[in-house]
Amino acid sequence: MPAITVGLNVAQLLAYPLGKFCEKTLPDVGFTLFGSRHSLNPGPFNRKEHMLITIMANVAGSTPYTNNIIWSQYLPQYFNQSYAGQFSYQILIALSTNLIGYGMAGLTRRFLVYPSYCVWPASLVTIALNNAFHTETNVPVLGPFKKIFSMSRYTFFLWATLAMFVYFWLPNYIFLALSAFSWLSWISPNNMVLSNITGFSNGLGLNPWPTFDWNVLLFDATDPLMVPFFSTFNKFLGMFCSFFVVIGIWWSNAYNTGYLPINSNRVFDNTGGRYDIQRAINEKGLFDAAKYEAYSPAYLSAGNLVVYLFFFAIYPATLAYILLNHRYEVTMGFKNLWNSFRKNKNSEAGQYKDVHNRLMAVYSEVPEWWYLIVLLGAIGCGIGGIAGWETYTTPAVVFYGLILCIVFVIPVGIVKAMTGMEVTLNVLAEFIGGSWVEGNALAMNFFKSFGYVTCAHAVWFANDLKLAHYVKIPPKHTFAAQVIATLVSTFICTGILNFQMNDIPNVCTPEAPQKMTCPGINTFFTASVLWGTIGPKKIFGHNGQYTVLMLGWPLGLILPVMTWYVQKKFPQKKWLRQIHPIVLLYGAMYWAPYNLSYVIPSVWIGWLSWIYCKSRFLGFWSKYNFVLSAAFTTGISVAAVIIFFSLDWAGIEINWWGNTVTSQGCEGDACLLKTLKEGEYFGPGPGEFH
């Protein structure tokens, strides 16, 4: 902690000089196989090769999600199960979760890749950077202040990257207050009301300009230059409305939230301390009712309660929204898919006619059975890993993930392709899995992994397929590149996992060197035991602590229907068409640990880019907007790596007001509405709950 992220644009930046170097130095030596010549240097390094490398880097850029399970199983401070250190077990479950999304991604091409309305906003940034590297022409454009801008996109990218690289040292190392610019709470650092409303670290972040750090705006992997303004504004509007819900819950001390920080993602006990899960489980990591009843129920902060309320709402809302607004497109996709399996198919039936599909028609498509073979291999690896070791889990969990993905992958993918916002299934997977295997945290981990990863990977792979579609890479090349990169990455990541677990002393403890304290693994373990060991029935079920949050399910059904009806009733109101119920709900659940400080600056920047500049200087905006987004993320990634390994790793810090003011008063230790004396507790005591 802190984590280092090397983004897709960094990989694309590094690949370019290497590709050009190979173009200049490698000999044209090769061989002919099946009528095609394969050479070390087939010609100039071009944009399709560059994008294929980028797609491979994107696929390989994330670690297997099952690494979280291995960490929580193997380490002694968690479940202490030594068999989790076996490479064969690790690689089987890692390959299963990494490859299982391919089968679904291939089958969803007709819903998420071929339709022109599936834009995939994040892809536009990657393509803009690719164009900057490989476009020879440079057309001057009219920009602000009636000036003509003739700088090429590549030159602009380099200067903007350098500028962000230099600037990022200020908010990330030299002057941390520029990052957490909570200037309102500095007026009276110990004022409980002021800090909880406006605070950046421990408050709700109501601040007109809360940061000068571009990286803060990237907390959800999107930025205001990347996604359309309607998406940015809906996200803010949803969060602003739920802001009052958080305030109402906390200030009324509903569910004893006044004894807890207003906006925390931790789980607490009845003293306001962090929930000690070891006091509720036995030596096998299974639920122990006697120990649990002698300890405490699990409590959530006001912000976290609102997160779960709107998480429960967004799942039925997504299905209802797609049914009301995109049923014709989905029906066409199913017809197209059915036609692809027919022996005597009509090649013209249900085909997409936009320019991208017409140009891609010259390449042979990847057959569905290729994807099905990968899917069957992934299922086999998953069943082998779960059934071959003492996981206390049924292999049916693999098919559970597939069923959940079949239901949600098209709605979730369409929303992501149009808005840039991804509805993740982690909470739904935890909710269903925890109800199914209540008392078993390890089984809960597998339910969560397959339930979440299958759909998430299918959407990510579909995004890469759209990238290849835009750049006109042959589909079979894309398929091969994705599968090979995934296989190589899985083995490398599993090897590094074993190095970390066995060769770093005291890893995932406060005594670990180089800040290897594993905050993400700690959160994963706590959440798995909360949902798996204690179980959602005790928390959200009949007579549970937070049963009222189940109102989110009907709310999620009602909101899209109301929005759809109003838009149909008043078609002349153009602004009504910009309201997107899924993005509203998505923004409403951004709390704990995030707050309005992470979202408000995006509104001003998004309006300046997508409304002001685009409407007045379209050529200027088209030429530079997405390149600027790519440059900023690239500069931040490079600077963060250098700062970490050269300064943070060595423990070199600058101790002055600009770096210490961010942790003064309530911003350092959260101020509470109600406090307890020594030995007191809130809620039911030991033996008073079951």
N, C-alpha and C positions, 0 to 999 in steps of 0.2 A: 504494500500500500504506500503510495498510489500506484495504480495499474498503468501500464504503457500500452497504447493502442497505435499500431502502425496501419494506417488506412489503405484502402484500395488505390487511392490516388498516388500514394507514395510508391506502391509497387509499380504503377504505370510510369511514374517518373524515373525510377531506377532502371526499368526495362529498356527505355528508349536509348540511352547511350550504349548499353550493352549490345542491343540489337544493331545499332549503327557500327559499333566496333567489329562485330562478327561479319557484317556486310563488307567491311573494308579489308579484313585480314584472313578470313577463312577461304580455303581453296574450293573450287567447284569440283569436288570429288564425291562420287556417289555410286548408286547401283540401281538397276531396274527390277521392279517386282510387280507382277501382275499387270504389266503394261504401263506402269507409272514409274518415272524416274525419281529417286530420292537422293538429294544432294546436301552436302554440308552448307553450300551457299547457292541456293536456287535463284537468287536475284536480290534486288534492293529490299531492305527491311521495310515492310509496308504496314498500313494501318490494320489490316485483317490479322496479320501475325501478332501485331502489338496488342490488339484487343483479345485475341485468344490467350495470350500470356496473362493479360489482366483478369480474364475470366478464371483461369487456373489459379491465380493468386487469390482471387476472391473466394473460390471454393475451399482452398487450403488455409484460409486465413483464420478460421475459428477452430478451437480445440473440440474434441468430441464431448458432447454434453454428459456422457456417462463418466467422464473424469471426475465429476462432482461426486458420483456414487462411490468410485474407488477411494477417493480421499476420505469420505465419511466412513467407509468400511474399514480401511486399513490402519489408519492412525490410532494410537492407543487412547487418545483423549476423546475419541468418538466411539465407534462400535468395536474396534480392536479385533477385526476378523482377519487373521493372517493369510487365508487363502486368496484374499483380494489382491495380494502381491504377485500372483501367478500371471505371467505374461499372456498365456493362452486364454485365460478368463477375460483379461482386460481387452485383448484385441478382438475377441468375438463380440462382446457387447458394444465395443466402440465401432467396429465395422457395421454392425446392425443398425445403430442409430444414425451413423453417417450416410449410409447408402439407402435407407428405407424411404427417404423422401423422393428418390429419383423416379421410382415407378409412378408415384402420384403426379410428379411434375410433368412426366411425359404424357400422361393421360389428360392433363389439364391444358395442353398447348392450345387447344381450340377454344378455350375459355379465357386464358390469361395472356397468351403470346400473340396469336394471329389477329384478334380484333383490334382495330385502330383506336378504339376508345380506351384501351388499356395502355396508357402512356408510360407508366413507371417513372415518375419524376426523378428518382435518384439516378436512373440510367442516363438522363440527359446531361448530368454533370460529367459523368465518366466519358460520354461520347464527345462532349465539348472539349475536354482535355485531349482526347484522342485526335480530334480535328486540329487542335492547336499544334500538335506535333507534326502532323502529316499534310496539312493544307498548304499548297504552294502560293495560292492567290492571297492577296491582301487588299481588300476593297476599303477605301476611306469612308468613314461614316460621320454623319452629323450628330453631335452630342450636346451636353449641357453647355450653357454660356455661348451658344452659337459657334462652337469651335468644331473643327474637323479633326477627327482622331484617325490617324493612319498607322498607329502602332499595330504590329501583327499580334495575333492571339498568343503565339508562342512567347514572344518577347514580353507581352503583358503578363502572362503566367509567371515567367521567371522573376520579373520585378515585384509582382504581388506576393509571390512565395517568399522572396528575400525580405520584403517589408514585414510580413507577418512573422517570419522567423526571428527577425531582430526585435520586433515589438513584443512578442510573446514572453520574452524574458522579464518584462515588467510585471504583468499580472501573475505570472506563474512562479516568480522567484524573487525579484528585487522589491516589488511593491504589491504585496498580496491583497491589499485593500482595494486595488483597482478591480480585482476579480470579484470579491465579495464586498461590493460598494454599498454597504448598508448604512448610508450616511444619516438616515433618519433616526436609527437606533443609537447612533453615536451621540446624539444630542443629550440623551439621558440613558446610559447603558444599562442601568439597573431598574429602569421603568418597565414593570411586567407587562402592562397593556401595550405600550408603544413597541416593545421588542417582539411581542408575540404577533402583532399585526404586521409590522414592517420588516422584521428581522430576516436576514438572508440565511443564516445557519440554523437557527432554532425557531424561527417564526414562519409566518405565512407569506412574507415577501411582497407586501403591497407597497411598491416603490416605483415611481414613474421611470427612473433610470437606475437600475440596481447593479449594473456591471459594465466594465469596459473590456471584458474577456470574451472573445469570440467562441472559445471552447465551451463556455457555459451554455451557449445556444445550441450546442451539438449534443446535449445530454441524451437525446432520444434518437441519435444518428441521423437527424435531418437538420437543415438550417433554412432560414427564411428566404435565401436566394434560390434554394433547390425546389421547394414545394410551392404550388400556387397559393396566392394570397388568401383565397377563400378557405383553404385548409388551415393556414396559420391563424386566421381570425376566428374560425370556428373552434379551434383548439383553445385559444385564449378565452373565448366567450364561455365555453363549457367549464373551464377552470375557475373563471371569475364567478359564475353562478354557484358552483359547489363551494367556493370560498365562504359564503354565508352559511352553508350547511355545517362546515367545520366549526365556524365560530359559534353557531347555535348549540351544537353538541357539547363543545368544550366549556363555554361560559355557563351553561345550565348544569354542568357536572353530570350529564347523562352518562350512565354506565361507568361512573367513577372516573371519567376521563380527566377531570380537573386535578387529580392527583398525579397525572402523567404529563410529559411534554406534549404540547398541542399537535406536533407534526413529526412523529417518529415512526420508523418502520420496524422497531424492535418489539419483542413480546415481553410483557412485564408480569410480575407476581403481585400479591396483595400488599406488598410494602412499597411498591413503586420501583423496586429493583429489577434487574434483568432476570427473566425467567430461567431458573436452573433446571434444565430438563432432566439432569441426572437424578433429581429427587422425585421423578415420576415414572422411571423405567427400571427394569431389572437388568441383570448382567448380560442378557441376550439382546438388550435394546427394545424389549417388548413392554407394553403398557403394564404398570403395576398399580392396581386400583387402590390398595391400602396406602402406598406411598403417596399417590396423587392426592387422596383425600386428607392426608396429614399435612400436605403442603399448601397448595393454592390453585385456584383456577388460573387460566391464562388471560391476560388483559391486553387490549389494543388501544392505541392512542386515537384521538378524534380524527386526525388526518387519515390514519390507517383504516378506520371504520368506513370513511367516505370512499376510500379506494375500493374496498370490497363491495360496497353498495353498488357502485357504478360498474365494477367488473361483472357482477351478476346481471346487470342491465344490458351490457354491451353484447352478450352472446345472443339472446333472443332478438335484440334490435338488429344485429347484423343479418340474421336470417330473414327477418321481416322486411328490412330495407331492400335486400336483393330481390325478394319475391315481388315487391311492389314496383320497383324501378328498373329491374334488369331481367325480368322473367323471359322476355322475348330473346334477348341475347343468350341467356343460359339455354333456352330451348334449342336455339340454332346450334349451339355448341354440342349438345347431346346428339342432334341429328347428324352433325358432321362427324362426331366420334363413331356413331353407329355405322355410318356409311363407310368409314375407313376399315371396318371389320368385314364388310360384305365381299363376297367373292366376285360378283358381277356389279361392281359399284359404278355409280354415275360420277365421273370425275368432275363434273360441273356443279353437282348438287351441294348447296351449302358452303360454297367456297367464298373466301374473303377477297375482295377485288381492289383493295387499296394498293398504292404504289409499292409498298414494302413487300406485300404478298406476291404481287406480279413479278417483281425482280427475283424473289426467293424461289419462284416456281421452277427455275432452271436447275435447281439442285434436288437430288433425290432425298426424300424425307426419311427420318429414322423410323423404322417399323415399331409398332406398339410392343411387339414381343421382345425387342431388345430391352426396353424398360422393364417389362414383366420379369425377364430373367434376372436383372439386377435386384428387383423387388423380392423375388423368391430366394435369392442368395442372402439378402439382408434378413429375411424372416428366418431362414435356417440358422444363420449366425446367432440371432437373438434367442431362438429356442434352445440352441446348444449351450449358450452362455448361462441362461437362466436355469435350465434343467440339469446341467452338468455339474453344478456346484450348489452349495447349501445356501441358497438365496431366500428361502422361505417365501418364494413367489411362484405363481403359476405362469407357464409359458403363454397362457391366453392373453397376458398383458400386451404382447406384440400385436395381436389382432385387435385389441381394444384401441391401441393407438391408430391403427389403420381405419377402424370404423369412425373414430372421432374425426380423423382427417377427411374421410369421404364426405362427412356431413358439412364440414366447415371450410375445406380448402378453396372451393370456388367463391363463396361469399367473402372470405378473408382476403383471397387473392385479388378479387375485383376492387375491394376497398383500397388495398395497398397500391394497386396499379393506377388508381385514379387520384388518390389523395396523398400517397406517400406514408400513410399511417398504417401500421401493422397491428391487427387485433391478435394478441397472443393467447394461446389456450392453456397457459400454465395454471391459472387459478381454477378453471373448469376441470382440468385433468386432476388437480389436487382434490377438488371437491368430490368428484365421482370416485376416484381411486381411494381417497381416504374413507369414504362411506363403505366401499366394498371390502377393504382390508383393514378396518379399524383396529388399532392396537399394534400394527406392524409397520414401523417406520421404513424399514428396508424395502418391503413390497411397495410401499407408498412412493419411494424414490423411483422405482421402475415404472410405475403407473404414470408418474409425473413426466419422466423422461420420454417414454414412447408417446404419451398423449400430447405432449408439447412439441417434441422434436419432429415428428412425422409431418405435421402440417407446416411447421416453420421452415423446415428444409425444402419441402415441396415449393413453397412460395419463393424462397431464396433462389432455388434452381430455376424456377420459371423466370425470375428477374434476369438471370444470366442468359437464358434462352432468348429473352427479348433483346438483350444487348447484342447477341449474335445476329438476331433478326434485323436490327437496325443497321448493322455494319455489313450485312450480307455474307456472313461466314457460313459455309456449308454445314447443315445440321449434323451430319455424321462426324465432322471434325469437332464440333462443339461437344457432342456426346462423348467422344473418346477423350477429349481434353478434360472434361469434368470428372469422368470416372477415374482416369489415371491420377489426376491431382488429388482426388479424395483418398484413393488407396495409399499413395505415397505419404500424404499428410497424416493419415491415421496411424501409420507405423511410426513416423517420426514423433508425433505428439505422445504416443504411448511410451516410447522410449524416454522422452524427456520427463514424462510423469514419474517414471520409476527412478530416474536420477534425482528429481526433486524430493520424492518421498523418502529415499534411502540415503542420500548423500548430503542433504542440507540438515544440519543439527537443529533440533527443536523446531522444525518447520510447523507452521500453523499454531504457534504459541506466542505469547508476548515476548519471549526470550529469543525468538528467531532472528538470525542475522539479516542485514539488508532489508529490514521491514517486511520480511516474508511471513506476515501474520495471518494471511488468508481470510480477509473479511468476507469475501464471497462464499467461501467454503463454510465458514461459521454460520452465515445466514442460511445457506442451503440445508445444513444439518438441523438447525433450529426449526426451520419451516417444515422439514420432513417429519420431525417428531411432533410438531404442533398439529399438522394435518393427519399424519399417519398414526402416531402413538395416542395422542389425546383424541383426535378425530373430529371431523366437522359436525357430527351429530351433537356433541357436547357444547360446541360453540354456536352453531347456526341452526340446529335441529329444534324439535318441539321442546319448549321450556329451556332452550339453551340461552347462553348469555346474550347473544346478539341475533336472536331469531328475527327481529324486526328488519334486519338487512335483507331478508328474503323478499321484501317489497321491490327490490331491484329487478326481479324477473318480470313481473307484470309491467313495471315502468318501462323496461326495455321493449316490450311489445307495443305499448301505447304510443311512445314518442315518435317512431317512424310513421305510424299510421296517421297521427295528428299532422305531422309535417307534410306528408304526401297529400292529405286532404286539403290543407290550406293552400299548398302550391297549385293544386288542380282548381281550387275554388277561385283563386285570384291569379290567373296566368299572366295578367298584365303587369304585375309587380315583379320586376326583374330581380330585386334584391332578395325576394323570398326563395328564388332558385339557388341562391348561394348558401342557404342554410343546409348543412349536412348533419343529420342526426347522429351518425356513427362517430364523426369527428368531434361533435359536441360531447358525447359520452366519453370519448377517448381523452379529451382534455380534462374532463371532470374527475378522472381517476389518476391525475399526475401527482397527487400528493404523496407524502411519506416515502422518501425523504425530500422530494423536490417541492417547489412552491412557485408562486407567481413570478419571483425574480428570474426564473429560468425561461419564462415565456413572454413577459411584457416587452422586452427589447425586440423580440422577433416581429411584433406587430408594427413598430415604427419602421424597421428595416425592410420588412416584407412589403409594406405600403409604398415606401420609396422606390423599391425595385419594380414590383409587379404592377403597381397602379400608376405612379408618377412617371418613372422613366420609360416603362414599356409603352404607355399611351402617347408619350411625346417624342421619344427617341427610339423607335422600334429597332432600327438598324444597329444603333449603339448598344442597346440592351441585348439583342440577339448575339452580337459579336463577343461581348465581354462578360455578361452576367454569370453564366455557368462556369466560365473559366475562372472568374474571381472566386466562386465557391470552392472549386477544386484547389486553387492556389492557397487559400486560407487554411483549408484542412491539411494540405501538404506541409505548409510552413509550420503549423502547430505540431504535427506528428514528428517532424525532424527535430524541432527545437526541444520537444518534451523528452525525446530519447537522449539527446546530448545533455540536457540539464540533469536528468536522472542519473546517468552513469558517471558524469563528471563531478556533480556536486551533491545531489541527494544521497547517492550511494555512499559517499564518503562522510556524510553527516555535516557538510558545510552549510551553515545557515547565516542569514543576515538578520541580526536582532535590532530592530528599530520600530518606531511607532507604526509605520506603514505596514509592518508585518505582524504586529501584536494587537492592533486595534480590532482586528476581526474576531478575536476571542475574548474580548472584554465583556464583563457584565453578563447579561442574559444570553449573549451570543456565544459565550464560552460554556456556561452551564445553564441549561434551560430553566427559566423561571416558571413556577407552577401556580395554578389558581389556588390549590389547597395543599397544605403540607401536613405531614404526620410527625408525631413525637416519637421518641425512641420506644420501640416495643409495640407501637400501634400498627394497625392494618385496616384496610377498607374492604368492604364487601363481606361475604360469608367467611367465617374463620374455619380452622381445621375441624373436620367432623360435621360441619354444617352444610356441606354440599356433596353431591354424589355424581 
